[in-house]
Amino acid sequence: MRKKKVGASAVSIMSFALLVVLGAASFGTVNQAMTQDATKTHASMAPINQYLMTDQAAEIALAGSAAPESISRDAEVLILGRHGFETAVKGKNGFVCIVERSWTSAADADFWSPKVRTPICYNAAAAHSALLRNIKRTELILAGSTQAQTDEAIAAAVDKKELPAIAAGAMCYMMSKQGYGGDSVKHWPPRLMFYYSQTDPATWERICRVLQSLP
C-alpha cells in the first residue's frame, strides 16, 4: 500500500527534509508564517513565459547565490527553459545550483505563482536523487499536467524505481537573500536542508519543538 504523500508541493514525495535554520528567532518567524493563509492564491497556471527569466546571466547568478561562493563557483548551474531545466554552466565539484519555481518550492497557495524564485544548491547526493524528482516534476508541469496528476506521476515513478530513493547524505544550501518564496512565505531565512526518506513525521515535529526552544 502506498503511504500518504506529505503535502502536494513537497520537494520529495514520501521524503522529509530537516531545516537547519541559522538563528532560532528566524526559525520561529518562519514557522509562524507558514501557518498563516496566503494573501493571494493562484488558481491555475500562468503563461509559461511568466515563469521564465529572460536574462540568463541573472538566473545563473541567482542560482549561485544559494551557496557560499567557494561552492557555487564550481557548481553546475541549470536554468529553466520552456520544457524544463537545461544546463547553462558545467560544474566541477558535484554541486548543482538552480532557481526553483513555485511547483517545487512554494506552499500550495502559491503552487502556480509565477513570482516564486527559490535559489537552491544541491550536493552530489541530492543532485542524483532529490533534484531528479524536481526536474521530472517541472517537465510534467510544463507539459500541462495538473498538480494532482504531477503528484501521482512522481509517486508512481518512485514506487517503480524510475526515480531513485533519496541518497544518504543528501543536502542542499538555501542561503540566498535574493529569492522570493511566494505570498505565504515571502523570504525564507538562510538555511541548510537535509533529506531523509521514510521518516515518521512525528520525529520532525519533535525536532522543530527543540529548535524553537533554543535561546
Secondary structure as GFF3:
##gff-version 3
##sequence-region A 1 215
A	DSSP	beta_strand	15	21	.	.	.	ID=ss1
A	DSSP	alpha_helix	24	34	.	.	.	ID=ss2
A	DSSP	three_ten_helix	48	51	.	.	.	ID=ss3
A	DSSP	alpha_helix	56	64	.	.	.	ID=ss4
A	DSSP	alpha_helix	69	72	.	.	.	ID=ss5
A	DSSP	beta_strand	76	80	.	.	.	ID=ss6
A	DSSP	beta_strand	85	89	.	.	.	ID=ss7
A	DSSP	beta_strand	96	100	.	.	.	ID=ss8
A	DSSP	alpha_helix	102	105	.	.	.	ID=ss9
A	DSSP	three_ten_helix	108	110	.	.	.	ID=ss10
A	DSSP	beta_strand	118	122	.	.	.	ID=ss11
A	DSSP	alpha_helix	124	127	.	.	.	ID=ss12
A	DSSP	alpha_helix	130	142	.	.	.	ID=ss13
A	DSSP	alpha_helix	147	159	.	.	.	ID=ss14
A	DSSP	beta_strand	171	174	.	.	.	ID=ss15
A	DSSP	beta_strand	191	197	.	.	.	ID=ss16
A	DSSP	alpha_helix	201	213	.	.	.	ID=ss17
###
